[in-house]
Amino acid sequence: MSGFTTPSATTQSTGTFAHDLVTLRRELHGIPEVGLHLPQTQSAIIRQLEPLGLDSLTTGSALSSVVGVIRGHKPGPTVLLRSDMDALPVAELTGLPWASTNGAMHACGHDLHMAGLVGAAQILTQRRHDFAGSVILAFQPGEEGHGGAPLMLGEGLLDAAGPAPIASYALHVWPTLDSGVFATRPGAIMAGMNHLRVTVHGTGGHASSPHRVRDTVPVVAEIVLALQTYVTRRFDVSDPIVLTVTQLAADSAAINVIPDRSSLAASIRTLSLESVAQLAAELPTFVQRIAEAHGCTADVHFGEDYPVTVNDARATDHATQLLAQRFGEERLQPLDSPLMASEDFAFVLQRSPGAFILLGARPPGDSEPEQPHSSRVLFDDSGLADHANALVELALGSLAAAS
């Protein structure tokens, strides 16, 4: 990839700078990688950051992370800006000229996040004289269910610049929100993510004689339906639970064989610690008793993956003020309720006050945009210069307020 043209103070949101960010985003879109180890993506980010003269640039050991530090003209506090890097195991069906062809896809906009943070890095390195303190640039793999944030925290992310961050921010593009609109809320903004895995054990046999075996297939089917009733009858709608069974399997290689085992897996989204505790206490027994009613047994595992993403109220209020001053009040939209999707930036916000903010990226004229994670989802990348400038505004505004 080619390097950027250095933006001036008056042209950093237009012209060559904006064009280069779009070019970078589309190049990254064509090389998506899944999980914690993203060698091509990491290399591409490093090639963009190395010419900028960062004060430090390091990579992770347990994952393909990239962490840069930019120091201002004198010592001061620290602010962290984060972008996720990984893609999803989704075969892309957008038909775009720059679409991925390797079986993976940036179906959640992480390619835009990387380009936006690279753009912010470029601006910040040119504006060192404008601030006291440091900015940590965190490029994180493994956001999509692989635990990348805890690994980076374990490798010292919050200590990268010395003092721990006084504020941490992440922008996330959203394809169903009007392009260019910023949306956030104090408190819970994204749900916690948990998982349920069930294996039902019975006795298999010939498909012609189900009365002679303990058939696990209808047991798993009954559990699927019972889980839906369980959620609606055991939890208050004001503290919602979203339980979605995403996997079903039976250990049979032939259509005329009743399998010994069948299994299911479900993703469960929560908004409170109380709900997680109740699920952990009740679900194993609930599922096992259904299996026992049919003469079968069940192995049940309930696990917590991501906590609820909680925005610090003070940091969120300050962030919205900064964005309103920079882009105008009309570009801000409050979120009335949390989204039931999940985000591992939650781990960062557990240890550093900050805010997770959505940035609209609905393609112009698209009245029925696809949801994130769809093989056909499209993102408007014309606002990448604003994305970069918003990150800069959050960083410099927070440092200035602390100073």
C-alpha atoms as one frame of an Amber mdcrd trajectory, in Angstrom:
protein
   0.000   0.000   0.000   1.125   3.501  -0.697   1.649   6.028   2.079  -0.621
   8.964   2.832  -0.277  12.527   1.704   0.109  14.673   4.811  -3.111  16.650
   5.376  -3.033  20.338   6.210  -5.182  21.808   8.956  -7.720  23.069   6.442
  -7.853  20.112   4.075  -7.570  17.110   6.403 -11.271  16.189   5.931 -11.354
  16.598   2.153  -9.436  15.919  -1.004  -6.459  13.599  -1.078  -6.689  12.686
   2.606 -10.265  11.454   2.299  -9.497   9.653  -0.959  -6.508   7.883   0.607
  -8.591   6.697   3.563 -11.195   5.216   1.218  -8.442   3.545  -0.793  -6.955
   2.048   2.353 -10.321   0.826   3.552 -11.035  -0.939   0.282  -7.604  -2.560
   0.222  -8.164  -3.866   3.746 -11.625  -5.032   2.748 -10.056  -7.296   0.130
  -7.755  -9.133   2.572 -10.025 -10.049   5.525  -8.651 -12.392   8.171 -10.482
 -14.106  11.028  -9.524 -14.467  14.676  -6.407 -13.510  16.584  -3.722 -14.022
  13.956  -4.015 -11.565  11.077  -0.573 -11.362   9.430  -1.642  -9.602   6.229
  -3.794  -7.078   8.052  -1.123  -6.404  10.655   1.502  -5.896   7.969  -0.752
  -3.477   6.091  -1.356  -1.385   9.223   2.336  -1.300  10.116   3.225  -0.110
   6.606   0.841   2.792   7.079   2.063   3.731  10.569   5.828   3.364  10.203
   6.321   6.500   8.045   4.436   8.659  10.551   7.208   8.782  13.150   5.243
   7.447  16.102   7.010   7.581  19.445   6.606   3.817  19.745   5.134   1.057
  17.585   4.825  -2.471  18.956   3.111  -5.729  18.055   1.513  -8.368  20.243
   2.808 -11.786  21.225  -0.424 -13.734  21.683  -2.170 -12.008  18.783  -1.437
  -9.850  15.721  -2.117  -6.581  17.491  -0.506  -3.235  16.701  -0.062  -0.545
  19.357   1.273   2.914  18.610   1.973   5.830  20.941   2.004   9.508  19.953
   3.378  11.980  22.493   2.575  15.673  22.540   4.940  18.580  23.048   5.165
  17.956  26.792   4.173  15.241  29.295   0.575  14.867  30.370  -2.279  12.376
  30.635  -3.071   9.584  28.206  -6.073   8.845  25.965  -6.642   5.522  24.182
  -8.247   5.150  20.746  -9.156   1.641  19.609  -9.964  -0.053  16.294 -10.781
  -3.719  15.842  -9.091  -5.557  12.950 -10.649  -8.985  12.409 -13.227 -10.140
   9.887 -15.939 -12.807   9.981 -16.050 -16.302   8.421 -18.688 -15.112   5.948
 -18.477 -15.526   2.171 -19.099 -12.051   0.733 -22.055 -11.589  -1.631 -22.044
  -7.815  -2.080 -20.809  -7.849  -5.667 -18.547  -4.849  -4.963 -15.474  -4.405
  -7.169 -13.283  -4.607  -4.047 -15.175  -7.531  -2.480 -13.286 -10.249  -0.677
 -12.843 -13.558  -2.463 -11.096 -15.573   0.260 -14.197 -16.819   2.099 -14.014
 -14.234   4.888 -15.581 -10.774   4.987 -15.362  -7.468   6.815 -19.098  -7.686
   7.462 -18.962  -5.580  10.625 -17.041  -2.573   9.315 -13.699  -3.225  10.982
 -11.977  -2.252   7.728 -13.456   1.235   8.120 -12.385   1.339  11.767  -8.780
   0.601  10.838  -8.717   3.210   8.086 -10.281   5.782  10.417  -7.713   5.187
  13.146  -4.825   5.321  10.667  -6.186   8.674   9.519  -6.387   9.881  13.126
  -2.782   8.792  13.646  -1.688  10.871  10.705  -3.440  13.987  11.959  -2.208
  13.546  15.525   1.421  13.135  14.490   1.177  16.434  12.612  -0.401  18.143
  15.616   1.970  17.145  18.389   2.483  20.822  19.230  -1.264  21.116  19.987
  -1.403  18.838  22.994   0.289  17.746  26.188   0.183  14.066  26.970  -0.013
  10.908  24.908  -2.408   9.041  22.649  -2.423   5.239  22.441  -3.507   3.792
  19.090  -4.811   0.252  19.638  -5.417  -1.999  16.615  -7.044  -5.119  18.027
  -7.595  -8.552  16.468 -10.088 -11.091  17.764 -13.061  -8.878  18.562 -15.533
 -11.281  16.967 -15.704 -13.790  19.785 -11.994 -14.543  20.154 -11.183 -12.489
  23.259  -8.694 -10.104  21.691  -9.237  -7.258  24.148  -8.396  -9.270  27.300
  -5.241 -10.537  25.600  -4.129  -7.010  24.726  -4.905  -5.827  28.249  -2.853
  -8.721  29.574   0.055  -7.647  27.376   0.032  -4.162  28.892  -2.146  -2.125
  26.535  -3.156   0.405  29.194   0.491   0.933  30.167   1.751   1.499  26.606
   2.302   5.232  27.138   3.169   5.096  30.827   0.222   6.646  32.679  -3.035
   4.715  32.390  -5.609   6.338  30.066  -7.899   8.929  31.562 -10.339   8.079
  28.767 -10.723   5.365  26.125 -12.828   5.656  22.980 -13.945   3.453  20.110
 -16.069   4.376  17.096 -18.121   1.657  15.398 -19.745   2.207  12.003 -23.382
   1.138  11.779 -25.035   0.413   8.417 -28.623   1.011   9.537 -27.890   4.468
  10.981 -27.920   7.504   8.686 -24.459   8.179   7.320 -22.487  10.692   9.353
 -24.701  10.554  12.456 -23.067   9.839  15.821 -25.133   7.874  18.353 -24.352
   6.854  21.900 -25.722   6.790  25.432 -24.365   6.736  28.989 -24.466   3.448
  30.863 -25.105   0.165  29.104 -24.816   0.577  25.324 -24.151  -3.001  24.173
 -25.250  -6.287  25.700 -23.097  -8.903  27.338 -22.593 -12.095  25.335 -22.890
 -15.582  26.789 -23.116 -19.032  25.271 -24.982 -22.261  25.907 -23.764 -25.631
  24.612 -25.834 -28.782  25.071 -25.108 -32.388  24.112 -27.937 -34.891  24.611
 -26.963 -38.544  25.026 -29.305 -41.426  24.240 -29.091 -44.755  22.440 -29.158
 -44.933  18.674 -30.483 -47.519  16.317 -32.502 -48.161  13.182 -34.755 -45.362
  11.935 -37.585 -47.877  11.500 -37.682 -48.672  15.236 -37.578 -45.464  17.274
 -39.483 -47.159  20.099 -36.464 -49.400  20.746 -33.985 -46.551  21.296 -33.639
 -43.255  23.157 -33.879 -40.840  20.249 -31.939 -37.626  20.934 -33.183 -35.628
  17.937 -36.713 -34.814  19.207 -35.231 -34.096  22.643 -32.974 -31.402  21.212
 -35.910 -30.032  19.208 -37.975 -29.807  22.390 -35.141 -28.035  24.205 -34.971
 -25.407  21.442 -38.658 -24.591  21.852 -38.523 -24.737  25.649 -35.670 -22.234
  25.768 -37.819 -19.633  24.014 -40.561 -20.044  26.599 -38.049 -20.042  29.434
 -36.710 -16.610  28.453 -40.144 -14.999  28.164 -41.440 -16.456  31.429 -38.422
 -16.191  33.735 -37.095 -12.716  32.940 -38.536  -9.212  33.224 -38.958  -7.493
  29.857 -37.351  -4.373  31.351 -34.116  -6.389  31.711 -34.252  -8.205  28.373
 -32.626 -11.461  27.338 -32.066 -12.441  23.717 -31.483 -16.185  23.345 -30.836
 -17.419  19.814 -30.119 -21.045  18.968 -27.546 -20.884  16.177 -26.333 -24.481
  15.827 -28.022 -27.898  15.696 -26.269 -31.179  14.988 -26.941 -34.932  15.149
 -24.210 -37.562  15.132 -25.522 -39.517  12.198 -23.849 -40.017   8.849 -26.827
 -41.805   7.317 -30.473 -40.834   6.970 -31.687 -44.212   8.265 -29.706 -44.104
  11.517 -30.986 -42.659  14.791 -27.948 -41.014  16.410 -26.635 -41.655  19.908
 -26.009 -37.949  20.395 -27.467 -34.637  19.278 -26.370 -31.153  20.213 -27.222
 -27.467  20.080 -25.509 -24.176  20.742 -27.040 -20.797  21.514 -25.899 -17.204
  21.866 -27.438 -15.353  24.811 -27.332 -11.557  25.206 -27.849  -9.942  28.608
 -27.847  -6.482  30.156 -27.280  -7.213  33.850 -25.132  -9.292  36.166 -28.320
 -10.539  37.814 -29.551 -12.052  34.555 -26.235 -13.809  33.964 -26.290 -15.260
  37.477 -29.844 -16.529  37.017 -29.015 -18.133  33.666 -25.958 -19.841  35.104
 -27.964 -21.200  38.037 -31.074 -22.341  36.157 -30.208 -23.391  32.608 -28.237
 -26.588  33.329 -31.009 -28.078  35.464 -33.734 -26.853  33.095 -32.154 -28.579
  30.093 -31.148 -31.738  31.942 -34.682 -32.344  33.215 -36.086 -32.137  29.690
 -33.575 -34.752  28.600 -34.357 -36.951  31.607 -38.086 -36.830  30.815 -37.230
 -38.683  27.591 -34.850 -41.165  29.176 -31.757 -39.316  28.001 -28.991 -37.359
  29.692 -27.546 -33.965  28.820 -24.167 -32.297  29.208 -24.784 -28.566  29.583
 -22.239 -25.761  29.558 -23.144 -22.123  30.137 -20.312 -19.650  29.739 -19.748
 -15.883  29.794 -17.924 -14.393  26.802 -18.229 -10.593  26.927 -19.537  -8.368
  29.713 -22.026  -5.584  29.103 -20.398  -2.596  27.387 -20.914   0.273  29.839
 -20.151   3.873  28.885 -18.890   6.129  31.633 -21.505   8.846  32.072 -19.022
  11.704  32.439 -16.857  10.575  29.512 -19.935  10.077  27.319 -21.266  13.549
  28.106 -17.876  15.077  27.320 -17.597  13.075  24.089 -20.993  14.229  22.835
 -20.109  17.847  23.620 -16.843  17.540  21.682 -18.550  15.940  18.681 -21.353
  18.504  18.712 -18.836  21.351  18.716 -16.893  19.806  15.845 -19.712  18.477
  13.642 -22.881  20.217  14.832 -25.734  19.187  17.130 -27.711  17.837  14.170
 -25.133  15.097  13.700 -25.770  13.643  17.174 -28.516  11.172  18.008 -29.128
   9.737  21.489 -29.750   6.017  21.807 -32.897   5.367  23.844 -31.916   1.824
  24.763 -28.877  -0.455  24.519 -28.230  -2.564  21.458 -28.383  -6.307  22.065
 -25.234  -6.936  20.037 -21.997  -7.316  22.016 -18.552  -5.759  21.925 -15.285
  -6.707  23.619 -14.329  -3.054  24.055 -16.383  -3.741  27.185 -13.226  -5.182
  28.774 -11.372  -1.916  28.190 -14.232   0.137  29.627 -14.187  -2.027  32.757
 -10.686  -0.683  33.486 -10.739   2.747  31.874 -13.527   5.368  31.793 -14.606
   6.062  28.246 -17.276   5.664  25.621 -18.277   3.447  22.724 -19.884   5.505
  19.951 -21.744   4.498  16.807 -21.147   6.325  13.531 -23.800   5.960  10.850
 -22.661   4.439   7.555 -25.905   3.730   5.727 -25.257   3.802   1.970 -27.019
   6.763   0.305 -30.442   5.833  -1.038 -30.521   2.453   0.728 -33.957   2.314
   2.380 -33.560  -1.278   3.620 -29.907  -1.667   4.633 -28.582  -5.046   5.681
 -27.606  -5.659   9.282 -23.977  -6.106  10.367 -22.655  -9.657   9.820 -24.780
 -10.115   6.696 -22.961 -11.412   3.611 -24.601  -8.538   1.690 -24.068  -5.670
   4.137 -22.776  -2.412   2.642 -21.102   0.520   4.399 -20.792   4.092   3.171
 -17.068   4.857   3.368 -17.354   8.471   2.203 -17.327   9.618   5.834 -13.930
   8.178   6.734 -12.319  11.615   7.017 -14.977  12.556   9.588 -14.317   9.236
  11.325 -10.619  10.129  11.640 -11.314  13.705  12.729 -13.851  12.541  15.327
 -11.211  10.330  16.942  -8.780  13.249  16.947 -11.393  15.512  18.511 -12.108
  12.975  21.260  -8.413  12.528  22.027  -7.363  16.173  21.992 -10.505  17.376
  23.736 -10.046  14.885  26.563  -6.363  15.751  26.974  -7.141  19.470  26.984
  -9.872  19.072  29.588  -7.540  17.070  31.835  -4.770  19.636  31.469
